[in-house]
């Protein structure tokens, strides 16, 4: 059985100070053990932070943009060469479909190329402020970045934070989720084998239930804490960061919103929404890019929900390696059971059109559950998207543009919004008034890589996304001088 180790100061290790502790990661499709992972304690966390701090100050990494660009390009190329090996591991650890895993890796490859280009294009400004006086503004890497990564989309999340941080010239300590640590390490090896990467610039310590966020927030050698995950954990990290005056960036797992008008309430839109919520970019409804909530114009509501119900019932749930499967399993049986209990609890306040069952027969040994379709009613709180994250789609009706704008903007911490209407002027009009950083018209998820660079809204705080993707990792410095004696 393979072991996922920590990577600290240029070496793969399973522990420090003679201590070795391991956990098991199970295949959620079979519930059988698949890999082991080394558990990090305080010593490993501190060693990784110290290594990153020394590498940032003592190596040429922060000052060589051309080298950083070349390293990121090779990282992308190596991911491409190893994509099938990494995808197979992702399927076994996360329960996703193999085609979803391959698509995620291809997105990671593209993101790394994009950030490699940015590494050579970090510019400052020079301003003659008055006769004989000049001000120079430069942008320097912020320092050591500590990043806590999720189990869902682990390779895309890794490439996203490493691409931005390394392009900026930062040193990094990443903390992958223990369940997907082996897949994370297979991807990370594509970077660490490059001899041009200085020891200590990239480090990885495996999260295993310890409170890494507190350690990162308390450390004087960590300059930015980056977090991707649930709202509850994000809130706790924000509190800890604020108490320690630590800059932080949050990318919270709130799913996307769709608005469907009567003139576009077609079978094609039903297919697109189903794919985006469950069977394509949605990865069984467990990704932030998945559609989790649909607002439907009143005149088309009943017919559209009926078509959605037919589409949901037709989704084939099955193993990730089976090409006939349209939706894989959850990350584990605990997650599956939380989703089942959550949908059951909604019956008291909502209309449950489809209550996803836990399959019987061969699939019963795994973390499988069928998709659910739930109507949101006025008695339900403003935000029906409660954790856990899974294959549950919420629907509700609206009457007119003003009402849908108010409702949508109340949910603006979702992971973007798509407008489905045949009226292009209405799409532009609504798009300008919706308080979302990512707005799409008649497309559900055109590019995960674009969303990663430009997305935002209340689901992202502290510069977790901006136009070029590097802003959170750069620190502006100003220098003022006289130009005349």
C-alpha positions as a printed NumPy array, in Angstrom:
array([[  0.   ,   0.   ,   0.   ],
       [  1.438,   3.363,  -1.033],
       [  2.141,   5.999,   1.611],
       [  1.581,   9.72 ,   1.107],
       [  4.435,  11.543,   2.836],
       [  5.202,  15.129,   3.758],
       [  7.568,  17.155,   1.593],
       [  9.777,  19.455,   3.675],
       [ 12.907,  21.315,   2.607],
       [ 13.429,  19.24 ,  -0.517],
       [ 12.864,  15.799,   1.064],
       [  9.951,  13.378,   1.267],
       [  9.586,  12.289,   4.898],
       [  6.968,  10.534,   7.014],
       [  7.814,  12.304,  10.266],
       [ 10.371,  14.123,  12.401],
       [ 11.919,  13.52 ,  15.831],
       [ 11.614,   9.768,  15.382],
       [  7.815,   9.93 ,  15.472],
       [  5.764,   8.11 ,  12.85 ],
       [  1.978,   8.126,  12.723],
       [ -0.198,   7.029,   9.816],
       [ -3.815,   7.149,   8.775],
       [ -5.793,   5.248,   6.149],
       [ -7.5  ,   6.711,   3.099],
       [-10.331,   4.518,   1.806],
       [-11.686,   4.157,  -1.7  ],
       [-15.18 ,   5.671,  -1.303],
       [-16.561,   3.463,  -4.078],
       [-15.687,   0.233,  -2.258],
       [-14.962,   1.378,   1.323],
       [-11.702,  -0.6  ,   1.102],
       [ -8.367,   0.905,   2.257],
       [ -6.494,   2.377,  -0.703],
       [ -3.491,   4.246,   0.702],
       [ -1.817,   5.414,   3.889],
       [ -0.824,   8.947,   4.754],
       [  1.661,  10.347,   7.24 ],
       [  0.09 ,  12.466,   9.963],
       [  1.665,  15.847,  10.59 ],
       [  2.147,  17.212,  14.08 ],
       [  3.502,  20.509,  15.37 ],
       [  7.122,  19.6  ,  14.541],
       [  6.385,  18.99 ,  10.857],
       [  4.345,  22.187,  10.527],
       [  7.073,  24.315,  12.101],
       [  9.8  ,  22.651,  10.023],
       [  7.896,  23.338,   6.803],
       [  7.31 ,  26.994,   7.72 ],
       [ 10.963,  27.476,   8.704],
       [ 12.162,  25.865,   5.47 ],
       [  9.923,  28.135,   3.4  ],
       [ 11.052,  31.242,   5.275],
       [ 14.759,  30.471,   4.859],
       [ 14.312,  29.629,   1.172],
       [ 12.428,  32.842,   0.509],
       [ 15.167,  35.028,   1.987],
       [ 18.258,  32.965,   1.14 ],
       [ 17.674,  31.838,  -2.465],
       [ 17.351,  33.674,  -5.774],
       [ 13.779,  32.447,  -6.368],
       [ 12.037,  35.746,  -5.561],
       [ 14.338,  37.652,  -7.937],
       [ 14.34 ,  35.404, -11.048],
       [ 11.066,  35.746, -12.914],
       [ 12.355,  33.926, -16.001],
       [ 13.303,  30.87 , -13.955],
       [  9.937,  30.891, -12.196],
       [  8.145,  30.972, -15.537],
       [ 10.225,  28.091, -16.899],
       [  9.651,  25.963, -13.782],
       [  5.882,  26.474, -13.981],
       [  5.854,  25.579, -17.679],
       [  7.696,  22.341, -16.958],
       [  5.337,  21.633, -14.048],
       [  2.432,  21.878, -16.487],
       [  4.144,  19.659, -19.054],
       [  4.944,  16.984, -16.475],
       [  1.332,  16.968, -15.27 ],
       [  0.329,  16.302, -18.86 ],
       [  2.723,  13.383, -19.156],
       [  1.462,  11.832, -15.915],
       [ -2.201,  12.774, -16.167],
       [ -3.525,   9.224, -16.526],
       [ -1.663,   7.947, -13.464],
       [ -2.867,  10.899, -11.392],
       [ -6.435,  10.57 , -12.706],
       [ -6.633,   6.904, -11.711],
       [ -5.507,   7.815,  -8.204],
       [ -8.075,  10.637,  -7.997],
       [-10.886,   8.269,  -8.961],
       [ -9.87 ,   5.821,  -6.24 ],
       [ -9.59 ,   8.492,  -3.541],
       [-12.415,  10.922,  -4.331],
       [-14.967,   8.759,  -6.15 ],
       [-15.169,  11.107,  -9.136],
       [-15.553,   9.928, -12.721],
       [-12.346,   9.336, -14.634],
       [-13.288,  11.856, -17.312],
       [-13.873,  14.439, -14.565],
       [-10.427,  13.734, -13.123],
       [ -8.79 ,  14.104, -16.535],
       [-10.654,  17.363, -17.166],
       [ -9.482,  18.714, -13.806],
       [ -5.856,  17.875, -14.565],
       [ -6.092,  19.508, -17.983],
       [ -7.455,  22.627, -16.293],
       [ -4.501,  22.559, -13.899],
       [ -2.091,  22.299, -16.835],
       [ -3.677,  25.318, -18.5  ],
       [ -3.694,  27.385, -15.302],
       [  0.007,  26.752, -14.729],
       [  0.835,  27.933, -18.254],
       [ -1.193,  31.08 , -17.676],
       [  0.595,  31.907, -14.433],
       [  3.951,  31.108, -16.025],
       [  3.232,  33.914, -18.473],
       [  2.328,  36.289, -15.664],
       [  5.611,  35.583, -13.869],
       [  7.443,  37.608, -16.536],
       [  4.948,  40.463, -16.434],
       [  4.98 ,  41.912, -12.925],
       [  5.468,  45.61 , -13.527],
       [  5.715,  48.672, -11.319],
       [  5.216,  52.386, -11.976],
       [  7.387,  55.471, -12.041],
       [  5.809,  58.882, -11.447],
       [  7.444,  62.306, -11.453],
       [  5.364,  63.793,  -8.661],
       [  6.844,  67.295,  -8.857],
       [  9.813,  69.123, -10.295],
       [ 12.86 ,  67.26 ,  -9.01 ],
       [ 10.919,  64.484,  -7.238],
       [ 10.198,  60.932,  -8.357],
       [  8.157,  58.092,  -6.877],
       [  8.713,  54.473,  -7.861],
       [  6.128,  51.779,  -7.107],
       [  7.235,  48.157,  -7.29 ],
       [  5.478,  44.886,  -6.498],
       [  7.366,  42.295,  -4.471],
       [  6.331,  38.775,  -3.429],
       [  4.507,  38.889,  -0.117],
       [  6.695,  36.148,   1.407],
       [  5.621,  32.762,   2.773],
       [  2.149,  31.552,   1.799],
       [  0.428,  28.801,   3.805],
       [ -2.377,  27.166,   1.816],
       [ -5.023,  24.774,   3.144],
       [ -6.449,  22.746,   0.255],
       [ -9.713,  20.778,  -0.082],
       [-10.476,  17.174,  -0.966],
       [-12.735,  18.231,  -3.844],
       [-10.769,  19.279,  -6.951],
       [ -7.417,  18.717,  -5.185],
       [ -5.245,  19.027,  -8.305],
       [ -6.955,  22.147,  -9.625],
       [ -6.683,  23.76 ,  -6.184],
       [ -3.   ,  22.819,  -5.932],
       [ -2.181,  24.244,  -9.367],
       [ -4.202,  27.376,  -8.672],
       [ -2.403,  28.349,  -5.478],
       [  1.063,  27.16 ,  -6.552],
       [  0.72 ,  28.839,  -9.933],
       [ -0.117,  32.197,  -8.385],
       [  2.254,  32.027,  -5.418],
       [  5.275,  30.729,  -7.334],
       [  4.757,  33.092, -10.267],
       [  4.778,  35.944,  -7.742],
       [  8.043,  34.718,  -6.207],
       [  6.635,  33.457,  -2.899],
       [  7.616,  30.372,  -0.925],
       [  4.761,  28.01 ,  -0.078],
       [  3.584,  25.525,   2.531],
       [  0.587,  23.572,   1.253],
       [ -1.599,  21.372,   3.402],
       [ -3.6  ,  18.833,   1.376],
       [ -6.585,  16.988,   2.778],
       [ -5.552,  13.577,   4.082],
       [ -8.13 ,  11.721,   1.952],
       [ -6.63 ,  12.899,  -1.348],
       [ -3.021,  13.32 ,  -0.168],
       [ -1.608,  10.602,  -2.434],
       [ -3.097,  12.157,  -5.58 ],
       [ -1.823,  15.537,  -4.365],
       [  1.68 ,  14.119,  -3.954],
       [  1.69 ,  12.521,  -7.407],
       [  0.923,  15.945,  -8.852],
       [  3.394,  17.733,  -6.575],
       [  6.183,  15.388,  -7.698],
       [  5.799,  16.896, -11.168],
       [  7.156,  20.104,  -9.643],
       [  9.616,  18.848,  -7.053],
       [ 11.642,  16.768,  -9.543],
       [ 12.716,  19.983, -11.285],
       [ 16.328,  20.646, -10.177],
       [ 15.853,  24.394, -10.677],
       [ 13.371,  24.581,  -7.784],
       [ 15.316,  25.62 ,  -4.656],
       [ 14.901,  23.423,  -1.594],
       [ 12.324,  24.845,   0.78 ],
       [ 10.447,  26.991,  -1.738],
       [  7.648,  24.401,  -1.835],
       [  6.679,  22.3  ,   1.187],
       [  3.708,  20.047,   1.907],
       [  2.36 ,  18.778,   5.239],
       [ -0.693,  16.537,   5.286],
       [ -3.737,  17.715,   7.205],
       [ -5.051,  14.981,   9.484],
       [ -7.494,  16.675,  11.814],
       [ -4.999,  18.992,  13.506],
       [ -5.752,  22.698,  13.546],
       [ -3.269,  23.79 ,  10.904],
       [ -5.062,  27.086,  10.372],
       [ -4.301,  28.254,  13.921],
       [ -0.629,  27.313,  13.549],
       [ -0.385,  29.172,  10.255],
       [ -2.154,  32.236,  11.646],
       [  0.06 ,  32.359,  14.752],
       [  3.373,  31.932,  12.946],
       [  5.425,  35.099,  12.547],
       [  7.029,  33.544,   9.442],
       [  3.765,  33.121,   7.507],
       [  2.774,  36.208,   5.522],
       [ -0.508,  35.025,   3.954],
       [ -2.937,  32.212,   4.766],
       [ -4.923,  30.865,   1.811],
       [ -7.937,  28.654,   2.464],
       [-10.296,  26.726,   0.199],
       [-13.173,  24.909,   1.874],
       [-16.423,  25.2  ,   3.792],
       [-17.934,  28.33 ,   5.302],
       [-17.692,  27.141,   8.919],
       [-13.974,  26.376,   8.709],
       [-13.419,  29.584,   6.767],
       [-15.15 ,  31.616,   9.457],
       [-12.952,  30.053,  12.144],
       [ -9.811,  30.772,  10.139],
       [-10.867,  34.375,   9.564],
       [-11.345,  34.846,  13.307],
       [ -7.918,  33.388,  14.044],
       [ -6.285,  35.466,  11.303],
       [ -7.918,  38.661,  12.569],
       [ -6.789,  37.952,  16.126],
       [ -3.207,  37.64 ,  14.857],
       [ -3.42 ,  40.497,  12.293],
       [ -2.639,  37.956,   9.574],
       [ -3.558,  38.595,   5.918],
       [ -5.786,  35.817,   4.601],
       [ -7.692,  34.793,   1.49 ],
       [-10.792,  32.596,   1.541],
       [-12.351,  30.659,  -1.315],
       [-15.535,  29.269,   0.201],
       [-17.456,  26.271,  -1.109],
       [-20.777,  27.835,  -2.094],
       [-22.225,  26.477,  -5.305],
       [-23.347,  28.424,  -8.362],
       [-26.755,  29.936,  -9.102],
       [-28.805,  29.748, -12.323],
       [-31.648,  32.061, -13.414],
       [-33.991,  30.613, -16.054],
       [-36.497,  32.788, -17.928],
       [-39.519,  31.384, -19.715],
       [-38.139,  32.067, -23.2  ],
       [-35.158,  29.796, -22.508],
       [-36.838,  27.124, -20.361],
       [-36.038,  24.447, -22.93 ],
       [-34.847,  20.868, -22.902],
       [-31.397,  22.11 , -23.889],
       [-31.281,  24.308, -20.779],
       [-32.434,  21.378, -18.637],
       [-29.582,  19.279, -20.028],
       [-27.057,  22.048, -19.39 ],
       [-28.239,  22.612, -15.805],
       [-28.226,  18.871, -15.079],
       [-24.701,  18.523, -16.429],
       [-23.439,  21.538, -14.488],
       [-25.034,  20.412, -11.235],
       [-24.266,  16.683, -11.338],
       [-22.666,  15.011, -14.301],
       [-20.044,  17.278, -15.839],
       [-18.263,  20.145, -14.092],
       [-20.294,  19.433, -10.967],
       [-18.528,  16.194,  -9.927],
       [-21.64 ,  14.806,  -8.222],
       [-22.533,  18.255,  -6.919],
       [-19.414,  18.457,  -4.758],
       [-17.661,  21.379,  -6.485],
       [-18.046,  25.123,  -6.084],
       [-18.489,  25.419,  -9.841],
       [-21.549,  23.132,  -9.739],
       [-25.006,  24.697, -10.003],
       [-26.761,  24.242,  -6.675],
       [-29.76 ,  26.576,  -6.949],
       [-32.066,  27.483,  -9.86 ],
       [-34.484,  30.423,  -9.958],
       [-37.178,  29.75 , -12.603],
       [-39.654,  32.254, -14.04 ],
       [-43.156,  31.604, -12.773],
       [-44.796,  30.86 , -16.136],
       [-42.31 ,  28.092, -16.933],
       [-41.765,  26.756, -13.425],
       [-43.922,  23.616, -13.382],
       [-42.9  ,  22.396, -16.833],
       [-39.201,  23.11 , -16.272],
       [-39.139,  21.374, -12.885],
       [-40.885,  18.373, -14.43 ],
       [-38.192,  18.15 , -17.112],
       [-35.48 ,  18.53 , -14.476],
       [-37.05 ,  15.694, -12.511],
       [-36.991,  13.427, -15.557],
       [-33.339,  14.306, -16.176],
       [-32.349,  13.673, -12.548],
       [-34.09 ,  10.29 , -12.466],
       [-32.231,   9.268, -15.619],
       [-28.759,   9.983, -14.194],
       [-26.749,   6.78 , -14.004],
       [-24.838,   6.552, -10.722],
       [-21.84 ,   4.239, -10.788],
       [-18.086,   3.647, -10.432],
       [-15.724,   6.302, -11.696],
       [-13.839,   3.899, -13.973],
       [-17.049,   2.738, -15.711],
       [-17.495,   4.853, -18.884],
       [-21.269,   4.342, -18.626],
       [-21.444,   6.13 , -15.265],
       [-22.772,   9.69 , -15.304],
       [-22.245,  10.465, -11.617],
       [-19.767,   9.005,  -9.156],
       [-19.967,   8.663,  -5.389],
       [-19.435,  10.981,  -2.444],
       [-16.073,  11.396,  -0.723],
       [-17.139,   8.925,   1.98 ],
       [-20.087,   7.213,   3.629],
       [-20.231,   9.848,   6.353],
       [-20.727,  12.51 ,   3.697],
       [-23.338,  10.379,   1.942],
       [-25.263,   9.875,   5.176],
       [-25.151,  13.597,   6.027],
       [-26.608,  14.417,   2.621],
       [-29.361,  11.825,   3.027],
       [-30.221,  13.144,   6.5  ],
       [-30.151,  16.745,   5.267],
       [-32.624,  16.061,   2.449],
       [-34.87 ,  14.141,   4.84 ],
       [-34.851,  17.114,   7.232],
       [-36.01 ,  19.418,   4.423],
       [-39.277,  17.54 ,   4.048],
       [-40.762,  19.444,   6.99 ],
       [-40.286,  22.878,   5.381],
       [-39.847,  22.238,   1.658],
       [-41.329,  20.254,  -1.171],
       [-38.986,  17.418,  -2.081],
       [-39.647,  16.493,  -5.704],
       [-36.98 ,  13.784,  -5.747],
       [-35.38 ,  12.357,  -2.629],
       [-32.165,  10.646,  -3.65 ],
       [-31.905,   7.096,  -2.354],
       [-28.857,   5.201,  -1.181],
       [-28.638,   2.431,  -3.806],
       [-29.025,  -1.22 ,  -2.945],
       [-27.063,  -4.094,  -4.445],
       [-23.381,  -3.809,  -5.47 ],
       [-23.286,  -0.019,  -5.037],
       [-24.423,  -0.238,  -1.41 ],
       [-20.851,  -0.934,  -0.25 ],
       [-19.735,   2.488,  -1.469],
       [-20.618,   6.111,  -0.736],
       [-23.229,   6.349,  -3.478],
       [-26.424,   8.372,  -3.332],
       [-28.847,   9.395,  -6.052],
       [-29.489,  13.101,  -6.791],
       [-32.238,  15.085,  -5.062],
       [-34.45 ,  17.919,  -6.318],
       [-35.923,  20.231,  -3.673],
       [-38.251,  23.242,  -3.873],
       [-37.343,  26.257,  -1.738],
       [-40.288,  27.936,  -0.021],
       [-40.633,  31.257,   1.747],
       [-40.289,  29.662,   5.177],
       [-36.793,  28.461,   4.306],
       [-33.913,  30.799,   5.305],
       [-32.45 ,  33.05 ,   2.616],
       [-29.619,  30.614,   1.965],
       [-30.844,  27.033,   1.433],
       [-27.402,  25.741,   0.445],
       [-26.393,  24.163,   3.698],
       [-23.438,  21.891,   4.147],
       [-22.809,  19.102,   3.324],
       [-22.086,  19.675,  -0.333],
       [-23.552,  17.046,  -2.639],
       [-26.022,  16.173,  -5.428],
       [-28.896,  18.348,  -4.207],
       [-30.433,  20.974,  -6.498],
       [-32.728,  23.646,  -5.041],
       [-35.402,  25.255,  -7.223],
       [-37.785,  28.154,  -6.676],
       [-39.96 ,  30.42 ,  -8.801],
       [-39.82 ,  34.164,  -9.38 ],
       [-42.002,  36.806, -11.016],
       [-40.238,  39.528, -12.962],
       [-36.754,  40.968, -13.109],
       [-36.933,  43.035,  -9.934],
       [-37.899,  40.052,  -7.813],
       [-35.225,  37.78 ,  -9.242],
       [-32.567,  40.46 ,  -8.801],
       [-33.423,  40.822,  -5.138],
       [-33.437,  37.081,  -4.574],
       [-30.249,  36.429,  -6.536],
       [-28.317,  39.224,  -4.861],
       [-29.311,  37.81 ,  -1.476],
       [-27.379,  34.699,  -2.571],
       [-24.389,  36.543,  -4.013],
       [-21.867,  34.498,  -2.05 ],
       [-22.622,  31.674,  -4.483],
       [-19.945,  30.533,  -6.92 ],
       [-21.146,  32.648,  -9.832],
       [-24.462,  33.004, -11.665],
       [-25.701,  31.987, -15.114],
       [-28.636,  33.735, -16.842],
       [-30.71 ,  31.689, -19.273],
       [-32.731,  33.948, -21.572],
       [-33.155,  34.412, -25.327],
       [-33.217,  38.195, -24.791],
       [-29.59 ,  39.346, -25.046],
       [-30.43 ,  42.863, -23.848],
       [-32.045,  41.432, -20.723],
       [-28.959,  39.315, -20.111],
       [-26.737,  42.396, -20.269],
       [-29.142,  44.448, -18.166],
       [-29.358,  41.837, -15.43 ],
       [-25.668,  41.054, -15.629],
       [-24.787,  44.65 , -14.807],
       [-27.063,  44.651, -11.741],
       [-26.245,  41.23 , -10.326],
       [-23.702,  41.494,  -7.514],
       [-21.611,  38.557,  -8.679],
       [-18.048,  38.657,  -9.941],
       [-18.769,  35.872, -12.445],
       [-21.884,  36.188, -14.64 ],
       [-22.57 ,  33.891, -17.587],
       [-25.271,  34.115, -20.254],
       [-26.74 ,  30.875, -21.636],
       [-23.673,  28.871, -20.633],
       [-23.173,  27.07 , -17.358],
       [-19.437,  26.725, -16.834],
       [-17.453,  27.816, -19.878],
       [-14.052,  27.558, -18.263],
       [-13.055,  26.539, -14.77 ],
       [ -9.688,  28.198, -15.347],
       [-11.334,  31.526, -16.169],
       [-13.502,  31.278, -13.061],
       [-10.415,  30.617, -10.965],
       [ -8.753,  33.802, -12.176],
       [-11.669,  36.2  , -12.346],
       [-14.277,  34.7  , -10.005],
       [-15.18 ,  36.25 ,  -6.714],
       [-18.187,  37.586,  -4.868],
       [-18.731,  37.108,  -1.172],
       [-17.518,  33.523,  -1.495],
       [-14.009,  34.945,  -1.852],
       [-12.374,  37.304,   0.616],
       [ -9.026,  38.989,   0.964],
       [ -8.005,  38.925,  -2.698],
       [ -8.615,  35.225,  -3.314],
       [ -9.302,  36.051,  -6.949],
       [ -8.574,  39.009,  -9.174],
       [ -8.075,  39.739, -12.852],
       [ -4.507,  38.525, -13.121],
       [ -4.554,  36.168, -10.144],
       [ -1.39 ,  37.507,  -8.495],
       [ -2.648,  40.488,  -6.52 ],
       [ -3.079,  38.609,  -3.229],
       [  0.518,  37.368,  -3.425],
       [  2.211,  40.7  ,  -4.113],
       [  3.125,  43.527,  -1.761],
       [  3.36 ,  47.077,  -3.111],
       [  6.493,  49.046,  -2.181],
       [  7.047,  52.739,  -2.839],
       [ 10.393,  54.527,  -3.1  ],
       [ 10.645,  58.313,  -3.225],
       [ 13.699,  60.318,  -4.201],
       [ 14.948,  63.658,  -5.442],
       [ 16.093,  63.702,  -9.047],
       [ 17.915,  67.015,  -8.859],
       [ 20.69 ,  68.031,  -6.506]])
